[in-house]
Amino acid sequence: MAKTDKMIHEDKLRGKESKLHPKPECEPRYSGSGRLKDKVAIITGADSGIGRAVAALYAREGADIVIVYLMEDDDALETQKIVKAEGRQSIAIKADVGVSKMCEQIVHDTMEKFGRIDILVNNAGEQHPDKDITDITEEQLRRTFQTNIYSMFFLTQAARPHLKSGSTIINCTSVTMYKGSKELLDYSSTKGAITAFTRSLSENLIGDGIRVNAVAPGPIWTPLNPCGGASPEKLKHFGEDTPMGRPGQPNEVAPSFLFLACEDSSYMSGQVLHPNGGIIVNG
């Protein structure tokens, strides 16, 4: 595996997907049809959860994958195995996407291996529940914004010289941007910034034929929640407040990322899709 720098941020709240019970469902639900044939996709946070499901689905549709992850080596290797089983190539890059130089290295390694970038999926994120705004430290606030939104600027800036007409960028925002979250003040604030970034970047790049969209998942069963400080009681009822009465699975979210990456969505840019269990939101 490629490693961009020895100084990797070790977030104590990170967790292995392999240790989750039940296991998140990441396997694509249908046969591929070549919608991403021979394209190259960079996917951040691709070692687990939604990122892994997107990597699996993109590979099934014919894309080679750059798996960017923070620290879970075993999970990243498992994602590589999944991509290989779909008959596609991948590289795994261990990097803190909140550091601009690491984002530059990710792009350098991608171009060195594959020679092109067709799809950029900005999916990596972190969250830290706090019951009171005074509990949020300056360090935590800076770190959450650095991982969740600064990274999207850094990686897009690094990839921009290699993006051509027909390239796509898909950012991961959240239902919390639309309905708020009383215990995720900093996290939901970054998701609002991501939505604004998506709409503004779309306006900035659409003239060059580069489409920019976003996906705003609801409660999805991934390592982010059980390893992000949620209490056992909260996890017990995770997702039950959605109209569908359950959390979603990563492979229920991945098709939204596929739709926005392929020609099926050729007349869409600056938009947000909402796989959220039936929660009605504006936007």
C-alpha positions in Angstrom: 0.0 0.0 0.0 1.1 3.5 -0.8 1.6 5.8 2.2 1.8 9.5 1.7 3.4 10.5 5.0 4.5 9.1 8.3 2.4 11.6 10.2 -1.1 10.1 9.9 -3.8 11.4 12.2 -4.8 8.6 14.6 -8.3 9.4 15.6 -9.1 7.3 18.7 -12.7 7.1 17.6 -12.0 5.3 14.4 -13.1 1.7 14.1 -12.8 -1.4 12.0 -15.8 -2.5 9.9 -14.7 -6.1 10.4 -15.6 -5.8 14.1 -19.1 -4.5 13.6 -22.1 -6.8 14.3 -24.1 -7.1 12.3 -21.8 -6.4 9.3 -22.8 -3.6 7.0 -24.1 -4.7 3.6 -21.7 -3.4 1.0 -22.1 -5.9 -1.9 -23.8 -4.5 -5.0 -27.4 -5.7 -5.4 -27.4 -6.2 -9.2 -25.2 -7.1 -12.1 -23.1 -4.5 -13.7 -23.7 -3.0 -17.2 -20.4 -1.3 -18.0 -21.6 2.2 -17.1 -18.1 3.2 -15.8 -16.1 1.0 -18.1 -12.3 1.8 -17.9 -12.9 4.9 -15.8 -10.7 5.8 -12.8 -12.3 6.8 -9.5 -10.7 8.3 -6.4 -12.8 7.5 -3.4 -11.9 8.8 0.1 -13.0 6.8 3.1 -13.2 3.8 0.9 -12.0 1.3 3.4 -15.4 0.8 4.9 -19.1 1.8 5.0 -20.4 3.9 2.2 -17.0 4.3 0.6 -16.5 0.6 0.4 -19.9 0.0 -1.1 -19.3 2.7 -3.7 -15.9 1.2 -4.6 -17.6 -2.2 -5.0 -20.3 -0.9 -7.2 -18.0 1.3 -9.3 -15.7 -1.7 -9.8 -18.7 -3.9 -10.9 -19.6 -1.2 -13.4 -16.0 -1.3 -14.9 -14.0 1.3 -13.0 -10.5 1.1 -11.5 -10.4 2.4 -7.9 -8.1 4.5 -5.8 -9.0 3.5 -2.2 -8.0 6.4 0.1 -8.2 5.7 3.9 -6.9 7.0 7.2 -5.7 4.1 9.3 -7.6 0.8 9.0 -5.2 -1.2 6.9 -7.2 -4.5 7.2 -10.4 -2.8 6.0 -8.6 -1.2 3.1 -7.1 -4.6 2.1 -10.6 -6.1 2.2 -11.9 -3.4 -0.1 -9.0 -4.1 -2.5 -10.1 -7.8 -2.5 -13.6 -6.8 -3.4 -12.4 -4.7 -6.3 -10.2 -7.4 -7.5 -13.0 -9.9 -7.3 -15.0 -7.6 -9.7 -12.1 -7.9 -12.2 -10.7 -4.3 -11.7 -7.5 -2.8 -10.5 -7.0 -0.7 -7.3 -4.4 1.0 -5.2 -4.8 1.8 -1.5 -3.4 5.0 -0.2 -3.1 5.7 3.5 -3.5 9.4 3.9 -5.0 12.1 6.1 -7.1 14.0 3.5 -7.2 17.0 5.8 -3.6 17.7 4.9 -3.1 19.4 1.5 0.2 17.8 0.7 -1.2 14.4 1.2 -4.0 15.2 -1.2 -1.4 16.3 -3.8 0.4 12.9 -3.2 -2.9 11.0 -3.7 -3.4 12.6 -7.1 0.3 12.0 -8.0 0.0 8.3 -7.1 -3.2 8.0 -9.0 -1.8 9.6 -12.2 1.4 7.5 -11.9 -0.7 4.3 -11.7 -3.6 4.9 -13.9 -2.8 8.1 -15.9 -6.2 9.7 -15.5 -8.9 10.8 -13.1 -12.6 10.5 -14.2 -14.4 10.5 -10.9 -13.7 12.1 -7.6 -15.8 10.9 -4.6 -15.2 13.1 -1.5 -16.7 10.8 1.1 -14.3 10.7 4.1 -15.7 12.3 7.3 -15.6 12.2 11.1 -18.0 13.1 13.8 -17.9 13.7 17.6 -21.2 13.9 19.5 -21.4 16.6 22.2 -24.5 17.4 24.3 -23.5 21.0 24.9 -21.7 23.4 22.5 -19.3 24.3 25.3 -18.0 20.7 25.2 -16.6 21.2 21.7 -12.9 22.0 22.0 -11.1 24.2 19.5 -9.0 21.2 18.5 -12.1 19.1 17.8 -13.7 21.9 15.8 -10.7 22.5 13.7 -10.2 18.7 13.2 -13.8 18.1 12.1 -13.8 20.9 9.6 -10.3 19.9 8.4 -11.4 16.3 7.7 -14.9 16.9 6.4 -14.7 20.1 4.3 -11.1 21.3 4.0 -10.2 17.9 2.5 -12.7 18.4 -0.3 -11.0 21.7 -1.3 -7.6 20.2 -1.0 -8.3 17.1 -3.1 -10.4 18.9 -5.7 -7.6 21.5 -6.1 -5.0 18.7 -6.6 -7.2 16.8 -9.0 -8.4 19.8 -11.0 -5.6 20.0 -13.6 -6.4 16.3 -14.5 -10.2 16.7 -14.8 -11.6 17.0 -18.3 -15.0 17.4 -19.9 -17.1 14.5 -18.7 -15.4 14.2 -15.4 -17.6 14.1 -12.3 -17.2 15.0 -8.6 -19.6 13.6 -6.0 -19.5 14.9 -2.4 -21.0 13.3 0.6 -23.1 15.6 2.7 -25.8 14.4 5.2 -29.4 14.6 6.2 -28.1 16.5 9.3 -27.4 19.5 7.0 -31.2 19.7 6.3 -32.8 18.7 9.6 -30.0 19.6 12.1 -28.6 17.5 14.9 -28.5 18.7 18.4 -25.5 16.5 19.4 -23.6 16.9 16.2 -23.1 20.7 16.0 -19.7 20.7 14.3 -20.4 17.7 12.1 -23.7 19.0 10.8 -22.1 22.5 10.2 -19.5 20.9 8.0 -22.2 19.1 6.0 -23.9 22.5 5.4 -20.6 23.8 4.1 -20.3 20.7 1.8 -23.7 21.4 0.3 -22.8 25.0 -0.4 -19.4 23.9 -1.8 -21.1 21.4 -4.1 -23.5 24.1 -5.5 -20.8 26.7 -5.9 -18.2 24.3 -7.4 -20.8 23.2 -9.9 -21.3 26.8 -11.0 -17.5 27.1 -11.2 -16.8 24.0 -13.3 -19.9 23.4 -15.4 -18.6 25.5 -18.2 -15.7 23.1 -18.6 -18.1 20.1 -18.8 -17.4 18.9 -15.3 -20.4 18.0 -13.2 -20.5 18.3 -9.4 -23.3 16.8 -7.3 -23.7 15.4 -3.8 -25.4 12.6 -1.8 -27.0 13.3 1.6 -27.4 9.9 3.4 -29.7 9.5 6.4 -28.8 7.1 9.2 -26.6 4.4 7.6 -25.0 1.4 9.4 -21.3 2.1 9.1 -18.3 2.3 11.5 -18.9 6.1 11.6 -21.7 5.8 14.1 -20.8 3.1 16.6 -17.1 4.2 16.5 -18.0 7.9 16.6 -19.1 8.2 20.2 -22.7 7.1 20.0 -24.0 5.5 23.2 -25.1 1.8 23.3 -28.7 3.0 23.9 -28.6 5.3 20.9 -27.2 2.6 18.7 -29.9 0.2 19.9 -32.5 2.5 18.3 -30.4 3.8 15.5 -32.5 4.7 12.4 -35.8 3.9 14.0 -37.0 7.5 13.8 -37.0 7.4 10.0 -40.3 6.8 8.2 -39.0 3.4 7.2 -38.2 2.6 10.8 -34.7 1.3 10.3 -31.1 2.4 9.4 -30.0 2.1 5.8 -27.2 -0.1 4.4 -24.2 1.2 2.5 -25.3 -0.7 -0.6 -28.6 1.2 -0.5 -26.6 4.5 -0.8 -24.0 3.5 -3.4 -26.4 3.5 -6.3 -26.9 7.3 -5.8 -23.2 7.7 -6.2 -23.2 5.6 -9.3 -26.1 7.5 -10.9 -24.3 10.8 -10.3 -21.0 9.4 -11.7 -22.3 8.0 -15.0 -24.1 9.4 -18.1 -27.5 8.6 -16.6 -27.3 11.9 -14.8 -25.8 13.9 -17.7 -28.3 16.8 -17.2 -27.7 17.1 -13.5 -25.2 19.3 -11.7 -25.3 21.2 -8.4 -27.9 18.7 -7.1 -28.2 16.5 -4.0 -29.8 13.0 -3.8 -31.4 11.9 -0.5 -31.2 8.2 0.4 -32.5 8.7 3.9 -35.3 6.3 4.7 -38.1 8.6 3.6 -37.2 11.7 5.6 -38.7 14.7 3.8 -36.2 17.6 3.4 -36.0 20.7 1.3 -33.1 20.9 -1.2 
